[in-house]
Amino acid sequence: MNAYYDTGVLVPLYTQEVFSSAINAFVADRGEPIPLNLFQRLELENAMRQKVFRGEIAAERLSRVLSDVGEDLDRGRLVARPANWIGAIEKARSISAAATAKAGCRTLDLIHVAIAVQWGCSIFVSADERQIAAARTEGLRTVDVRELHRRGGDDRVEPGVVRESRVRYGSGKRSRRG
């Protein structure tokens, strides 16, 4: 388990999104469990609840996803790993000093990178260019899910599936729609 998966990459494992095919293929090819800390689990669960709030999924789907996460933990597909939170925040401060002025990193993204470093991960999987830049400052090999998706060449999304905005994935291009 030497790969760290940002929460924005975990969500498409549990709901159909634009990057779902690419990330599912990547995880299948690696054939190893995904480490999960409490922060990731909270973000994953909260992201799914936000989908209910926004009308992107039904409450029944939320229940199924939360059950699926629990089953994946029970079956070893996800492996709960502890984090040293004080150490992670201190490391995030250090990463911030090295990366934020250049890349515009967000605090919570820095904490993900710090935990990956703390765990000794060599690979950081994300679709957020600021987070990828921070991971690279720490010497992590990065996997950009946006690039995996482009290489797959499949822009099709099932009817009714929500396409995440480009802003969410760190393109730097803000939508004028609100």
Order of alpha helices (4+ residues) and beta strands (2+ residues): beta-alpha-alpha-beta-alpha-alpha-beta-alpha-alpha-beta-alpha-beta-alpha
